[in-house]
Amino acid sequence: MLRCLVLLLITLSVSGCTNFYRPISSFESDTLSTSRRDVFPNDFRNSTVPLGSVEVAWAGVILNSKIDDSGDHYEIELDVQHHYYDWIIDNLHIHLSPRGEGLIKTRWTLVKSLNPDTVANEVKPERMIVIYGFPESLASESLVVRATYLRTFGPEAFRTSTMDYGRPGEPVTFLKPWGIL
């Protein structure tokens, strides 16, 4: 909590335009309000938190996606690299930490009313994703999450090169300003 406050104050003084993450629908808002953001993948890997016991909200970057459109729904399998996220948006940009807690696998079912190109674009590699769901098993190096809701963001909406941070209470290092590549 203190880390979030410090980040908020620093960001406000630099940019003047900082907001907390905003869900895009009432369903996402309800899901976010009941999901845990203080529980992380290694808590399940280390058996600190039992698998299947809590719904989480995690951010990451899509590494790989596979879409099966042979049935009456799209079945989407995603491999995601978890990144720490402070749930703050600065000037409408998200600053994920370059660090996180490993690989996540998830599956999502969508109705076929959506255009296949739109679906493929939303889940292509290098997009940011917020996964809401229940971690339910371990598969090799990956934590498998039964998704209840997913939201993706294009590469222009986020960076992993501006702030390095970890879990709440860990130090924050500012790497470089937003506009400097």
Phi, psi and omega in degrees: 000316179297320179300317179298318180295316179297314178300317180299313181296317179295314181295319178298319181291330180277314189250331182076003183218086182233138178224158170281155179309136181241120175298154182263354180214165177293326178296315178295321178300314178297318181293317178298321183292337180257353182271149179272129175251001180254011176242136188235165183308318182291341175296326178278319179298323181269007178063023175289325178237130181293140176302141177078002189271334183220149173273135183242163170234116182230150176250154177191187178238132181290127177263322185205146176220148178225125182246125174252114181247023184283339180261203180271001175227161168277129172252116186245126174251132183233138168253125187231138172267118180293140173229143174295142179219131181271000177066030176240141176244126180253119182051039180068014176246147180257132180250090174285149172288149175290346181260163176192200185236047167093196187271143177233137172246138177215164181227142183220138178248130178234148176291153184278011178288343179277147178296134181302324179293323178296315179299312181299320180294320183293333185244020180284155180304151178079007171268149175280149178221142169253122181252126170252132179171187183247113173299125187237342179197169175248133177232100184058242181272352186259147171263125182268125182244126173278106187287140171252338178195144176228147173221132181246159179224142178288165182302334180287346185269351185212162174220153173243017186238013183254325180220135176252118179210169181232225179292160177307136180095345177277156183295155178245134175240127176275122186271309176195154179296159185307312188282353183262120179267000000 
